[in-house]
Amino acid sequence: MKLHHILPVFLFLFHLQTAHAQQELLLHQQNGLWHASALNPAFFPSGKRVALGGPSYGLDAAHSGDVTYNDLLRKQGDRTFLDVGNAIGKLEPNNDVFYDQRFETVSLGLRLGAWYLQAGHAVRVNTAINYPKALAELFWYGNGPYVGQTLEIGFAVNTASWNELHLGIGRRFGDKLTLGARAKFLSGIGAMQTDDSRRQIRALTDSDIYQLSLATDYAFHSSSIVSGIDTAGLTYDLALNEIKNKFADNTGVAFDFGLQLQVSERLSVSASVLDLGGSISWKKNARYFHSQGTFEYNGIGIPGTDILNGTTDSLDFGAALDSLNDVLQFQQTDSEFTTTLPTRIYVGGSWKLTERWVLGAVLHHFNSPRRTATSVGVNAHWSPLKWLTVGGMYSVNDRSAANIGLSIVARPGPLQLFILSDNVLNAVTPYGSAAVNFRFGGALVF
């Protein structure tokens, strides 16, 4: 196994700076924006009949603790070096990486009297990774410092990417209540899912002869992402960006429901549940990889610092990894599996203070097989001009009790443009932050 196969996987754990499931608190409070309907199918811009949504991109990502991209770099004179050791010092015994990305390519909305119709397409990615600090230490320092110790280095990955086609309908009842529902057809692009009952990889260095023993009972499901592992010829195909699944190969469904209630002239409340019952069945290119056994490796270690700083021969290092990889002994079988989409719940309210000022509050709850999280925010929006609205938010989530959000929405004529972040300081300095959240996009409404 060559370094260029191993290194991207390892850096992936750090570099993503990755996600809480897309909370998008500020977007939910912009019910006059067409793109806010993605968070509640009962939303439709007031007084408008047709909406054409252009591309919109959203990202919510975080690494547990305080590890940032800048922690990986070290300045020495006019040169910059990769220094994973600096980041390792900030790691917790077990670390989590979350990444949620949504790219809406196109959407359409139509008002027919009291009825609303909507349709659209999006590409989504959801990732959750859990890895031990020992895995990073073994890679970077080698096994020399851990003589006589057993390191647990098994890690868990649950990642999926998919296309999403949706059709929705809403209806307004009188002047107060609007209900909406949306059905989603899901087409899987790629997935990798660790078997939690088989997550064991143990590394032990003999105290007499520095012999490294690796014991494994480790398994995972994959479709498209890892297509094959040949330990004899060592063909390790980690095709993270390669699309092998056709649109109808791996499919699923999900449902969204929402309501909006105008309690009084000033007060409105809303609630929605998204991706209810969502899952994708992976049948095409679906495989199960299982490694179980013990391997003894006669060598001092895998010194990442020497390789990356050029003080050891990369060819020798590659040969060593070729031998080390034999311990995996992956047995590959065709096996269908299922991934579950995280369920998201929103509850919000707005109070129209004046013609220019609106106050609000929102609660977001996220539930997935690997984590549950709740976020709460309070916000204020000011419209200094008829076509311009600026908003601010203070929110609390499971990572931080001090998140300051900012939104800018422009509506010149039929055009809607917006950019917003639930944590604006992290969004403008992503390389120095352990989390990042933002959303931007545009639409035409008539």
C-alpha positions in Angstrom: 0.0 0.0 0.0 1.6 3.2 -1.1 1.7 6.4 0.9 -0.6 8.2 -1.5 -3.3 5.6 -0.6 -2.9 5.9 3.1 -2.3 9.6 3.6 -5.5 11.0 2.1 -7.6 8.7 4.4 -5.7 9.8 7.5 -5.8 13.5 6.6 -9.5 13.1 5.8 -10.1 12.6 9.6 -8.5 15.9 10.3 -9.0 18.1 7.3 -12.7 17.9 6.9 -13.2 20.0 10.0 -16.4 18.3 9.7 -20.3 18.5 10.7 -23.2 18.6 13.0 -26.0 17.6 10.8 -27.0 20.6 8.9 -28.8 22.7 11.5 -29.4 25.9 9.3 -31.1 27.8 12.1 -31.1 31.1 10.3 -32.4 29.8 7.1 -35.4 28.4 8.9 -36.3 31.9 10.1 -36.3 33.3 6.6 -39.7 32.0 5.6 -40.0 34.6 2.8 -37.1 33.0 1.0 -37.9 30.3 -1.5 -35.0 28.2 -0.4 -36.3 28.1 3.2 -39.0 25.7 1.9 -36.3 23.0 2.0 -36.6 23.2 5.8 -40.4 23.3 5.8 -42.7 22.3 2.9 -45.4 24.7 4.2 -43.2 27.7 3.4 -44.0 29.7 0.3 -43.0 33.4 -0.3 -45.9 35.6 0.6 -47.8 37.2 -2.3 -45.8 35.2 -5.0 -47.1 32.7 -7.5 -44.0 31.3 -9.2 -40.6 30.5 -7.7 -37.5 29.2 -9.6 -34.7 28.2 -7.4 -31.2 28.5 -8.7 -28.1 26.7 -7.2 -27.8 26.8 -3.4 -24.9 25.3 -1.3 -24.9 24.6 2.4 -22.3 23.1 4.7 -22.3 22.3 8.4 -19.2 20.6 9.6 -17.2 20.1 12.8 -14.4 18.1 14.5 -14.8 17.4 18.1 -12.5 19.3 20.5 -10.4 22.2 19.2 -8.5 20.7 16.3 -8.3 23.0 13.3 -6.7 22.8 9.9 -4.0 25.4 11.0 -3.0 22.9 13.7 -1.6 20.7 11.0 0.8 23.3 9.8 4.1 24.5 11.2 6.1 27.6 10.0 9.8 27.4 9.8 11.3 30.4 8.1 9.6 30.9 4.8 8.5 27.3 4.6 5.4 25.6 5.8 5.6 22.0 7.0 2.9 19.5 7.8 3.0 18.8 11.6 0.3 16.3 12.6 2.0 16.0 16.0 0.7 19.5 16.9 -2.9 18.4 16.2 -2.5 15.1 18.0 -1.8 17.0 21.2 -5.3 18.4 21.0 -7.1 15.2 20.3 -9.3 13.5 22.8 -9.1 9.7 23.5 -12.0 9.3 21.0 -12.7 11.8 18.3 -15.7 12.6 16.2 -16.0 14.1 12.8 -19.3 15.2 11.3 -20.0 16.5 7.8 -23.3 17.5 6.2 -23.4 19.0 2.7 -26.4 20.0 0.6 -26.2 21.3 -3.0 -29.6 22.2 -4.4 -29.2 22.3 -8.2 -32.7 23.5 -9.2 -36.2 23.8 -7.7 -39.6 25.1 -8.8 -42.6 26.3 -6.9 -46.1 27.2 -8.1 -49.1 28.7 -6.3 -52.6 27.7 -7.5 -55.1 29.4 -5.4 -54.9 27.9 -1.9 -52.6 25.1 -3.1 -48.8 25.1 -3.4 -46.8 22.7 -5.7 -43.0 22.2 -5.6 -40.4 20.1 -7.2 -36.6 20.0 -7.2 -33.2 18.2 -7.2 -30.4 18.2 -4.7 -27.2 16.3 -4.0 -26.4 15.5 -0.4 -23.5 14.1 1.6 -23.7 13.0 5.2 -20.7 11.7 7.1 -19.9 10.7 10.7 -16.5 9.3 11.7 -15.3 8.2 15.1 -11.6 7.4 15.5 -9.2 6.9 18.5 -6.3 9.2 19.2 -4.1 6.1 19.2 -4.7 5.7 15.4 -3.2 9.1 14.8 -0.3 8.5 17.2 0.6 5.2 15.6 0.7 6.7 12.1 2.7 9.8 13.1 5.1 8.5 15.7 5.3 4.9 14.7 5.1 2.1 17.3 8.5 2.8 18.9 7.1 4.9 21.8 4.5 2.3 22.6 6.6 -0.7 23.4 4.7 -3.2 25.6 1.5 -1.3 25.0 -1.7 -2.4 23.2 -3.2 0.3 21.1 -6.9 0.1 20.1 -6.9 1.7 16.6 -10.2 0.6 15.1 -12.3 3.4 13.7 -15.9 3.8 12.6 -17.2 5.4 9.4 -20.8 6.1 8.3 -20.9 8.1 5.1 -23.3 8.3 2.2 -23.9 10.5 -0.7 -27.1 10.6 -2.8 -29.2 12.4 -5.3 -32.6 13.6 -4.1 -35.6 14.3 -6.3 -38.6 15.7 -4.5 -42.3 16.5 -5.2 -44.3 18.5 -2.6 -47.7 19.9 -2.1 -49.1 22.4 0.4 -52.5 24.0 1.2 -53.5 27.1 3.0 -56.6 26.8 5.2 -58.2 30.2 5.7 -55.9 33.0 6.7 -54.2 31.2 9.5 -52.9 27.6 8.8 -50.8 26.2 6.0 -49.8 22.5 5.8 -47.2 21.0 3.5 -45.9 17.5 2.7 -43.0 16.4 0.4 -42.0 13.0 -0.9 -38.3 12.4 -1.8 -36.9 9.8 -4.2 -33.3 9.0 -3.2 -30.7 7.6 -5.5 -27.5 6.4 -3.8 -24.1 7.6 -5.2 -21.8 5.9 -2.7 -21.7 4.7 0.8 -19.4 3.2 3.4 -20.6 1.9 6.7 -18.6 0.2 9.5 -20.0 -3.0 11.1 -20.1 -1.9 14.7 -20.0 -5.5 15.9 -16.6 -5.9 14.2 -14.6 -2.8 14.9 -11.4 -4.3 16.5 -7.9 -3.4 15.3 -5.3 -3.9 18.0 -1.6 -3.1 17.7 0.9 -4.5 20.2 4.7 -3.9 20.2 6.9 -6.7 21.7 9.1 -5.3 24.5 12.1 -7.5 23.5 12.4 -7.4 19.7 10.1 -4.5 18.8 7.9 -6.9 16.8 4.6 -5.3 15.9 1.5 -7.6 16.2 -1.8 -6.6 14.7 -5.0 -8.4 15.6 -8.1 -7.6 13.6 -11.8 -8.4 13.6 -12.9 -5.5 11.5 -15.6 -5.2 8.8 -17.4 -2.7 6.7 -20.0 -2.4 4.0 -19.3 -0.3 0.9 -20.9 0.6 -2.4 -18.7 2.5 -5.0 -16.4 4.1 -2.4 -14.2 1.0 -1.8 -14.6 -1.4 -4.7 -11.9 -3.9 -4.0 -9.0 -4.9 -1.8 -6.6 -7.4 -3.2 -4.0 -8.2 -0.5 -1.9 -10.3 -2.9 -1.3 -7.6 -5.4 -2.5 -4.9 -3.0 -5.0 -3.2 -5.3 -6.6 -0.8 -2.8 -9.2 1.1 -4.7 -10.3 4.0 -2.5 -12.5 5.7 -5.1 -13.9 8.6 -3.0 -14.9 10.7 -6.0 -15.6 7.9 -8.6 -19.3 7.5 -9.4 -20.0 3.8 -10.3 -23.7 3.6 -9.4 -26.3 4.5 -11.9 -29.4 6.5 -10.9 -31.7 3.7 -10.3 -29.3 1.1 -8.9 -29.5 2.0 -5.2 -32.7 3.7 -4.1 -34.8 4.8 -1.2 -37.5 7.3 -0.1 -38.0 9.9 2.6 -40.8 12.2 3.6 -41.0 15.8 4.9 -44.0 17.4 6.8 -44.5 20.9 7.9 -47.0 23.5 9.1 -47.1 27.3 9.5 -49.6 29.0 11.8 -50.4 32.7 11.8 -51.5 33.0 15.4 -52.1 36.8 15.3 -51.2 39.8 13.1 -47.7 39.8 14.7 -47.0 36.3 15.9 -46.4 33.2 13.6 -45.2 29.8 14.5 -44.0 26.8 12.4 -42.8 23.3 12.8 -41.5 20.6 10.5 -40.0 17.1 10.4 -37.6 16.2 7.6 -36.3 13.0 6.1 -38.8 11.0 8.1 -38.4 7.2 7.4 -35.5 8.0 5.1 -33.3 5.1 4.0 -31.3 3.9 1.0 -31.0 0.2 0.1 -27.6 -0.5 -1.5 -27.8 -3.4 -3.9 -25.6 -2.5 -6.8 -21.8 -2.7 -6.2 -22.6 -3.5 -2.6 -19.9 -5.5 -0.8 -18.9 -6.6 2.7 -15.2 -6.6 3.7 -14.1 -8.5 6.7 -10.6 -8.8 8.2 -10.0 -11.3 11.0 -6.6 -12.6 12.1 -3.2 -11.9 13.6 -0.1 -10.7 11.8 3.4 -10.1 13.1 5.4 -7.3 11.5 9.2 -7.1 12.0 9.8 -3.4 12.1 10.0 -0.5 14.4 7.1 1.4 13.0 5.5 3.8 10.5 7.2 7.1 11.1 4.9 9.7 9.4 7.2 12.6 10.3 10.2 11.0 8.5 8.2 10.3 5.4 6.6 13.7 5.1 9.8 15.6 5.9 11.8 13.6 3.5 14.2 12.0 6.0 13.4 8.4 5.0 13.1 6.6 1.7 9.5 6.6 0.5 10.1 3.5 -1.5 11.2 1.6 1.5 8.2 3.0 3.4 5.9 1.8 0.6 7.3 -1.7 0.7 6.9 -1.8 4.5 3.2 -0.8 4.2 2.8 -3.5 1.5 3.8 -6.1 4.0 1.9 -4.4 6.8 -1.3 -4.4 4.8 -1.2 -8.2 4.6 -2.5 -8.4 8.1 -5.9 -7.1 7.0 -6.6 -10.3 4.9 -9.9 -8.8 3.8 -12.5 -11.3 2.6 -14.8 -9.7 0.2 -18.4 -10.9 -0.4 -21.4 -9.4 -2.2 -23.9 -8.2 0.4 -26.7 -5.7 0.3 -27.1 -3.2 3.1 -29.1 -0.2 4.2 -28.2 3.3 5.3 -30.5 5.5 7.3 -30.9 9.2 6.8 -30.8 11.5 9.9 -34.2 12.8 11.0 -34.4 16.6 11.6 -37.1 18.5 13.5 -37.6 22.3 13.5 -39.9 24.4 15.8 -39.8 28.2 15.3 -41.6 31.4 16.0 -41.5 35.0 14.8 -42.8 38.2 16.3 -43.2 41.3 14.1 -42.1 44.1 16.4 -42.3 46.9 13.8 -42.4 47.2 10.0 -38.6 47.0 10.0 -37.9 44.7 13.0 -38.7 41.0 13.5 -37.7 38.9 16.5 -37.6 35.1 16.5 -36.6 31.9 18.1 -35.9 28.4 16.7 -35.2 24.9 18.0 -33.5 22.2 15.9 -33.2 18.5 16.9 -31.2 16.0 14.9 -31.3 12.3 15.3 -29.1 9.6 13.6 -27.8 6.2 14.4 -24.5 7.7 15.6 -25.6 10.9 17.4 -28.4 13.0 18.7 -28.1 16.8 19.1 -30.2 19.8 19.8 -29.6 23.5 19.0 -31.5 26.5 20.1 -31.3 30.1 18.7 -32.8 33.5 19.2 -32.6 36.1 16.4 -33.5 39.5 15.1 -33.9 40.8 11.6 -33.8 44.4 10.4 -34.9 45.7 7.0 -33.2 49.1 6.5 -34.5 49.1 2.9 -37.5 47.5 1.3 -35.3 45.0 -0.6 -32.6 44.4 2.0 -32.8 42.5 5.3 -29.9 41.9 7.7 -30.2 39.4 10.6 -28.3 38.3 13.6 -28.6 35.2 15.8 -27.3 33.9 19.1 -27.4 30.1 19.4 -26.4 27.3 21.6 -25.5 23.8 20.5 -23.7 20.7 21.8 -20.3 22.1 20.7 -20.6 25.7 22.0 -22.7 28.1 24.0 -21.5 31.1 22.1 -22.4 31.1 18.4 -23.1 34.4 16.6 -24.9 34.1 13.3 -25.3 36.6 10.5 -27.6 36.7 7.5 -27.9 39.1 4.5 -30.9 38.8 2.2 -31.3 41.0 -0.9 -34.5 41.1 -3.0 -34.0 43.5 -5.9 -37.1 43.0 -8.0 -37.9 39.3 -8.6 -34.4 38.2 -7.6 -33.6 36.7 -4.2 -30.0 36.5 -3.1 -28.8 35.3 0.4 -25.8 34.4 2.4 -25.9 33.3 6.0 -24.0 31.5 8.7 -25.1 30.2 12.1 -21.5 31.0 13.3 -20.1 33.8 11.1 -16.7 34.0 12.8 -15.9 30.3 12.0 -17.3 30.8 8.4 -14.9 33.6 7.6 -11.9 31.8 9.2 -12.6 28.2 8.4 -8.9 27.1 8.6 -8.7 28.4 12.2 -12.0 26.9 13.4 -13.0 23.4 14.5 -16.4 23.9 12.9 -17.9 25.7 10.0 -21.5 26.6 8.9 -22.8 28.6 6.0 -25.4 28.7 3.2 -25.8 30.8 0.1 -28.0 30.8 -3.0 -30.4 32.6 -5.2 -33.9 32.4 -6.8 -36.3 34.2 -9.0 -39.8 34.7 -7.6 -42.8 36.4 -9.3 
